[in-house]
C-alpha cells in the first residue's frame, strides 16, 4: 500500500511534461500538483487523525488506502488541471491519514524489542516507491500515457487493499 501511495504522490515529477501537453498547461503549473498533494497531507493529517481517533485502526487503514487508491485511479481520468488538482488534494488528505495510522501500526503488532525491525519492514514500500515506482511509473507514462501510469500504479493499491483486508491483524489504537 505504501509503495502505491508514495509512487502516486511523486508520479507527476516523472510524467510532468506529458501531463502539461495533454492538459494544455505549463509545466510550471503542472509541477504544483506535487505541492497540492503535499499541502493536503500537511493540512488534513492532524484534523483527520483527530476526527478518526476512535475508529478501529485496521478499518481506518483500509478506508485511507481505498480513498488514496481511488484518487490515483481518478487522476488518470481527470479532464482538466483543476479537477486533477482537486483529486490530488483528496489523495493527499487520505495519504496523510494513512500514514498517521500505518506509522504506528507495527508497534502494536510486535514485541517492544522488534519494533525497529517492524518499522523498517513497514517503510520498505516507501523506499521502493522512489527507487522503482517512480521510474516504472514514468516508463508506463512514456510508453502508454501519463493517465495509464496513474491507473496502473493505483491498481497495485487495489491489490494491497485485498491483502491488507485479508492479512493485517486488527489492533487496538490509542483512545
N, C-alpha and C positions, 0 to 999 in steps of 0.2 A: 504494500500500500504506500509506504513512504517513497519507494522508488518511483511509482507512477505520479504521486502528488508533487514531488520535488522536480521531476522531469517536466511536468506540465507547467510548473512555476517558472522554470528557466527557459522553456522551449522557445518563446519569442526571440530570444537572443540568437538562436540558430537559424530561424526562418524569417527574421525581420524584413529583409528586402522582398521576400516572397509575399508576405502579408501586405506590405506597403504597396507593392504593384497591384496586387489583387483587389485591394480596397480603395485604390486611388488616393492614398495618403502619403505623407512624407515619412521617411524612415525615422526621423526625429520624433514625430508624433507616435508612431507605432512603438518606438522604444519605451514610451511611457507605460505600455501595457505591463511591463515588469514592475514599474513603480506603483501602478494602480493595485496590482496584486499585493505588493509588499505593504502598502499603506493600509489595505484592508486587513491584512494579518495583524498589523500593529493596532489598528483602531478597534477591531472587533474581538481580539483574543480575550482580553480581560472581561469585558461585559458578557460575552457568550459563555465563558468559563464560569462566571459568577451565576448566570441565569440557569445553567445546566448542572450545577454542582450536586444536586440531589438525584440526578438521573443515574441509572446503572451505567458503570464505566464501559462495559462491552457494547451496550446499545448505543452509547454516545460515540464510540469509535466507529461503529457501523454507520450511524447517521452522518457523521462528519465525512467519512470516506465516501459514502454514497453521494452526498451533495458535491464534494470536490470532484468526484469522478464524473458526475452528470455535467458539471460546469465545464470540464475538459472536453467532453463529447459535444456539448452545445457550442463551445468555442469554434469547433470545426464547421458549424452551420451558421455562424454569425453573418448576417447580411451586410453589416457595415461596422465602422470603427466604434461608434457609440454603444451598440449592442455588445460588441466584443469586449469593450472596456467594462460594461456592467456585468457581464458574465465572469470576467476576470475578478471583479470585486467580490462577487458571491463566492467564487472559488477560493479567493484569498481568505475570506471570513471562515469558510469551512476548514481550510488549511490550518489556520491559527487554532481553531477549536480542536482539530485532530491532534496537533502537537501538544496542546495543553494536557491532553489525556494520555496520549501514547508515550510522551516523555517520561511519565511517572509509572506507566503500566508495568515495566519489568520489575520494579521494586516490590510490587505486590505478588509477583509470581515465584520469586526465588528467595532463598535464604540470604540473610544480610551479606555473607561472605561472597556471594555470587552476583551481587547487584552490578558491579563494574563490568563483568563479562556479559551479563544480560543486556545492559545498556549499549555495550559495543555491538552486540548482535543486532539489537533494535536499530542502531544507527547505520548499519551496513547498507540498507536500501538507499539512504540519503547520499552516502558517499558514492555508491554505484550510479546514482542518477547523474551526477556531474561527470563521472568518468566514462560511462557507457550510454546512459539515457539520452543526454543531450546530443552526442554525435549520432546515435541511431535515429533519434527524432529528426535531426537536421537532414540526415540522409533520406529518410522517408519523405520529408517535405520537398527535397530537391528531386527525388525520383517520382513521387506521385504529386502531391500538392501539400502546402502547409496545413490545409484542413485535415487531410488524412493523417498527418503526423500527430495532431491533437487527438483525433479519434482513436488511432491505433494505440498510442501510449495510454490513453484513458481506458481502453479495453483491458489493459493489464490491471487497472484499478478494479474493474468488474471481477476479474479472476480473484484478485486479493479480497474483495468483499465476500465471495463464497468461501475462501479459505479461512478468513477471519471468523465468519459466522460458524463455520464447522469446527475449527480447531482452537481458537483462542478461548482460554478459560475465563469465565466471568470472575471479576474481583470486586471487593467492597472498597470503594473510594472513600476519601475523607468527606465527612458530612459537616 
